[in-house]
């Protein structure tokens, strides 16, 4: 199954957490000759220093000149990790779609022309399965979306996976690997979901409590590194074991949930997006309605990777690493719980006493009626 360690690896999106740290890991492998990191903006200074001998190439993958970068360096492995899920960080939805879709098309066209390319790895997302009330309990790689994504990052990812399938048909000699990642969480990675749980009060959709499956950032990096250095063709769901209910996650973060009627979800999300607090997209709101859980059988059996962190452990590591301050401390929560339980007991006692009083009065009234009926003179 394994092909020799790659000689020259190109990683896109190195100004981001996953791309930059993946380039750093690959650069630390002495068996790899060169690591090229491509992005439109340079990585932060600390990340660039961490990347070590990896070479940063300032280039836009939407430009056909990316083909020259690949061919001149004799790149044999391409890891496409630059797909963006946040329109705000990409300069708007139109720019995000251009970077995601048009950029991938140009990158695959360059790979198709380059005879040196032998392996292509795509960072995709489980969002391609969608989120709806008709979803199965667990998605495996063969199950399609019940409601196809109508826009945003999920639609971009679905289109990009289709382009990669077409590329694979045209270049059957190239190993293609699609990694469908669940939502990342961790102490160092900044995502829409991490910003959501960092809110002092967390808006939820009234009447819904989604099942959430997450992935620790370190597990995500380990999967990308393994895909870049091994021949592992196919499509793989990548997530942690176990799930958290949305309400459980909010409580574990020490936050307060504020249920919002479904009709008010749109205005609330627009307010948060306008204030640049959390950039909610429609597919992310559906995810918070219905959640999503994927099967990991192929990841473990075929890909050969077992996640180190469960969903609960990954979320707790995020809470500890971000040092999220609870809105209500443990002592205050315990005091409130004792107060609520005490109130419930007193109400139960009052209801019981009142019921006994009603029963006693009803009994006396019935006895009076029986005595009067007996004393009433009969006619005839």
C-alpha positions in Angstrom: 0.0 0.0 0.0 2.8 2.4 0.9 4.6 4.3 -1.8 8.1 5.7 -1.1 8.2 8.9 0.9 7.5 11.9 -1.4 10.5 14.0 -2.6 8.8 17.4 -3.1 5.6 18.3 -1.4 3.5 21.4 -2.2 1.0 22.5 0.5 -1.7 25.2 -0.2 -3.1 27.5 2.5 0.1 27.7 4.6 -1.0 31.0 6.1 -3.7 29.1 8.0 -3.3 26.8 11.0 -3.7 23.4 9.2 -1.6 24.3 6.1 1.2 26.0 8.0 1.6 23.4 10.7 1.4 20.6 8.2 4.2 22.2 6.2 6.2 22.4 9.5 5.7 18.7 10.2 6.7 17.7 6.6 9.7 20.0 6.7 10.8 18.2 9.9 11.0 14.9 8.0 14.5 14.5 6.7 13.4 11.9 4.2 11.5 14.7 2.3 13.8 16.8 0.0 11.7 20.0 -0.3 8.4 21.4 1.1 6.8 24.3 -0.7 4.1 26.3 1.1 1.8 28.3 -1.2 -0.6 31.1 -0.2 -1.6 34.6 -1.2 -0.4 36.1 2.1 2.6 35.2 4.2 2.1 33.1 7.3 2.3 34.8 10.7 5.9 35.3 11.9 5.7 32.6 14.6 4.2 30.1 12.2 6.8 31.0 9.5 9.6 30.3 12.0 8.0 27.0 12.9 7.9 25.9 9.3 11.7 25.7 9.3 13.2 24.8 6.0 9.8 24.8 4.2 9.9 27.4 1.4 7.1 29.9 1.3 5.9 30.8 -2.2 3.6 33.8 -2.5 1.2 32.7 -5.3 -2.5 32.7 -6.0 -3.8 29.2 -7.1 -6.4 31.0 -9.2 -3.6 32.1 -11.5 -2.4 29.6 -14.1 1.1 30.4 -13.1 0.7 27.8 -10.3 1.5 25.3 -13.0 4.9 26.8 -13.4 5.6 26.4 -9.7 4.6 22.8 -9.7 6.5 21.9 -12.9 9.7 23.8 -12.1 10.0 22.2 -8.7 9.1 18.7 -9.9 6.4 18.4 -7.2 5.2 14.9 -6.7 2.7 15.4 -3.9 0.1 18.1 -3.6 -1.9 18.7 -0.4 -4.7 21.1 -1.1 -5.5 22.5 2.4 -6.6 26.0 1.5 -10.4 25.5 1.3 -12.0 28.3 3.3 -15.2 28.0 5.3 -15.4 31.7 6.4 -16.5 34.4 3.9 -15.4 37.1 6.3 -11.8 35.9 6.4 -11.8 35.5 2.6 -13.0 38.9 1.7 -16.6 38.0 1.1 -18.6 35.1 -0.3 -17.8 35.8 -4.0 -14.0 35.8 -3.2 -14.3 32.7 -1.1 -16.0 30.8 -3.9 -13.4 32.0 -6.4 -10.6 30.8 -4.1 -12.3 27.5 -3.3 -13.7 26.5 -6.7 -11.8 28.4 -9.3 -8.5 28.0 -7.4 -9.0 24.2 -7.2 -9.8 24.0 -10.9 -6.6 25.8 -11.7 -4.6 23.7 -9.3 -5.9 20.4 -10.7 -5.3 21.6 -14.2 -1.7 22.3 -13.2 -1.4 18.8 -11.6 -2.8 17.2 -14.7 -0.1 18.7 -16.9 2.7 18.0 -14.5 4.0 14.4 -15.1 5.9 14.6 -11.8 2.7 14.7 -9.7 1.9 11.2 -8.2 -0.3 12.1 -5.3 -3.1 14.6 -4.6 -4.7 15.0 -1.1 -7.8 17.1 -0.7 -9.0 18.6 2.6 -12.8 18.4 2.3 -15.5 18.5 4.9 -18.4 16.3 6.3 -20.6 19.3 5.5 -21.0 17.7 2.0 -23.5 15.4 3.6 -25.7 18.4 4.6 -27.8 18.6 7.8 -31.6 17.9 7.8 -34.3 16.2 9.7 -34.2 13.3 7.2 -30.5 12.4 7.8 -29.5 8.9 8.8 -28.2 8.4 12.3 -24.7 7.9 10.9 -23.2 8.9 7.5 -20.7 6.6 5.9 -18.7 7.6 2.8 -21.2 5.9 0.4 -24.2 7.8 1.6 -25.1 11.0 -0.2 -26.7 14.1 1.2 -30.5 14.0 1.8 -30.6 17.7 1.1 -27.9 18.8 -1.2 -26.0 21.9 0.0 -27.6 25.0 -1.7 -24.6 27.3 -1.1 -21.6 28.3 0.9 -18.7 26.2 2.0 -20.6 22.9 1.8 -21.6 23.4 -1.9 -18.0 24.5 -2.7 -16.6 21.3 -1.2 -19.1 19.1 -3.0 -18.2 20.8 -6.4 -14.5 20.4 -5.6 -14.8 16.7 -4.8 -16.5 16.3 -8.2 -13.6 18.1 -10.0 -11.1 15.8 -8.2 -13.1 12.7 -9.4 -12.8 14.0 -13.0 -9.1 14.6 -12.5 -8.7 11.0 -11.2 -10.3 9.7 -14.4 -8.0 11.7 -16.6 -4.9 10.8 -14.5 -5.5 7.3 -13.2 -1.8 7.0 -12.3 -2.2 9.7 -9.6 -3.3 8.6 -6.1 -6.2 10.8 -4.9 -7.2 11.0 -1.3 -10.3 12.9 -0.1 -10.4 13.7 3.7 -13.9 14.7 4.9 -13.1 16.4 8.2 -15.7 17.0 10.9 -15.6 20.4 12.7 -12.2 21.1 14.1 -11.8 22.1 17.8 -8.7 22.7 19.9 -6.8 25.2 22.0 -4.9 26.8 19.1 -7.2 26.7 16.1 -9.6 29.6 15.5 -12.8 28.5 13.8 -16.4 29.6 13.5 -17.5 26.9 16.0 -14.8 27.9 18.6 -15.9 31.5 18.4 -19.5 30.4 18.8 -18.7 28.5 22.1 -16.6 31.5 23.3 -19.7 33.8 23.3 -20.8 34.7 26.9 -24.4 33.7 26.0 -24.8 31.1 23.3 -27.8 31.4 21.0 -29.5 28.1 20.1 -32.5 27.2 18.0 -35.6 26.7 20.2 -36.8 23.1 20.2 -33.5 21.6 18.8 -30.6 20.0 20.5 -28.1 18.8 17.8 -25.7 15.9 18.1 -22.2 17.3 17.5 -19.1 15.3 16.4 -15.8 17.1 16.5 -12.2 16.5 15.7 -9.1 17.6 17.7 -6.8 19.8 15.7 -3.8 17.5 16.4 -5.7 14.5 15.1 -6.5 16.5 12.0 -2.8 17.4 11.4 -1.8 13.7 11.9 -4.3 12.5 9.3 -3.1 15.1 6.8 0.5 14.1 7.4 -0.2 10.4 6.9 -2.2 11.1 3.7 0.7 13.1 2.3 3.3 10.4 3.0 1.4 7.2 2.2 -0.5 5.9 -0.7 -4.1 5.8 0.6 -6.6 6.3 -2.2 -10.2 6.9 -1.5 -12.6 9.0 0.5 -12.4 9.0 4.3 -14.5 10.5 7.0 -12.3 12.0 9.7 -13.8 12.7 13.1 -13.4 11.7 16.7 -15.3 8.9 18.5 -18.5 9.9 20.3 -20.8 12.8 20.2 -21.9 15.7 22.4 -25.3 17.2 22.5 -25.2 20.9 21.8 -26.7 21.7 25.2 -24.0 19.5 26.9 -21.2 21.3 25.1 -22.6 24.7 26.1 -22.7 23.6 29.7 -19.2 22.1 29.6 -18.0 25.5 28.3 -19.6 27.2 31.3 -21.9 29.3 29.1 -25.6 30.0 29.1 -27.8 28.8 26.2 -30.4 31.3 24.9 -33.0 29.5 22.8 -34.1 31.6 19.9 -37.3 30.9 17.9 -36.5 29.6 14.4 -38.0 32.8 12.8 -35.5 35.0 14.7 -32.4 32.9 13.9 -31.7 34.8 10.7 -31.8 38.2 12.2 -29.7 37.1 15.2 -27.0 35.5 12.9 -26.9 38.7 10.8 -26.4 40.8 13.9 -23.5 38.6 15.1 -22.0 38.6 11.5 -22.4 42.3 11.2 -20.6 42.8 14.6 -17.9 40.5 13.3 -18.4 38.2 16.4 -19.3 35.0 14.7 -19.8 34.6 10.9 -22.7 32.2 10.7 -23.6 30.7 7.3 -26.9 29.0 6.5 -25.3 25.5 6.5 -23.7 26.2 9.9 -27.1 27.2 11.2 -28.6 23.9 9.9 -25.8 22.0 11.5 -26.7 23.7 14.9 -30.3 22.5 14.2 -29.8 18.9 13.3 -26.1 18.1 13.8 -24.2 15.4 11.9 -22.5 12.1 12.8 -20.2 10.1 10.5 -18.9 6.5 10.5 -15.2 6.0 11.1 -14.8 2.4 9.9 -12.9 3.2 6.8 -10.6 5.7 8.6 -9.6 3.0 11.1 -9.5 -0.1 8.9 -8.4 1.2 5.5 -6.6 4.5 6.3 -5.0 3.0 9.4 -5.7 5.9 11.9 -7.4 5.9 15.3 -8.2 9.3 16.7 -6.4 10.0 20.0 -9.1 12.4 21.3 -12.8 11.6 21.7 -15.3 14.4 20.9 -15.7 15.1 24.6 -11.9 15.1 25.3 -11.3 17.4 22.3 -13.9 19.8 23.5 -12.6 19.8 27.0 -9.1 20.5 25.8 -10.4 23.4 23.8 -12.2 24.8 26.9 -9.0 24.4 29.0 -6.7 25.8 26.3 -8.8 28.8 25.5 -9.3 29.4 29.3 -12.9 30.1 28.7 -14.4 32.0 31.7 -17.7 30.5 32.7 -20.6 33.0 32.9 -21.6 31.2 36.1 -18.9 29.6 38.3 -19.4 26.0 39.7 -20.3 27.3 43.1 -22.9 29.6 41.7 -24.3 26.8 39.5 -24.5 24.4 42.5 -26.2 27.1 44.6 -28.8 27.7 41.9 -29.3 24.0 41.5 -29.9 23.6 45.3 -32.3 26.5 45.2 -34.3 25.1 42.2 -34.5 21.7 43.9 -35.6 23.2 47.2 -38.3 25.2 45.4 -39.4 22.1 43.6 -39.7 20.1 46.8 -41.7 22.9 48.5 -44.1 23.1 45.6 -44.5 19.4 45.6 -45.3 19.5 49.4 -47.8 22.4 48.8 -49.5 20.5 46.0 -49.7 17.4 48.1 -51.1 19.2 51.1 -53.7 21.0 48.9 -54.7 17.7 47.4 -55.2 16.2 50.8 -57.3 19.2 51.9 -59.4 19.0 48.8 -59.9 15.3 49.3 -61.0 15.8 53.0 -63.4 18.6 52.1 -64.8 16.4 49.3 -65.3 13.5 51.7 -67.2 15.7 54.2 -69.4 17.1 51.5 -70.3 13.6 50.3 -71.2 12.5 53.8 -73.6 15.5 54.2 -75.3 14.7 50.9 -75.8 11.1 52.0 -77.3 12.1 55.4 -79.7 14.5 53.7 -80.7 12.0 51.1 -81.5 9.5 53.9 -83.5 12.0 56.0 -85.7 13.2 53.1 -89.2 11.8 53.4 -90.3 9.4 50.8 -93.6 9.9 49.0 -96.3 7.2 48.5 
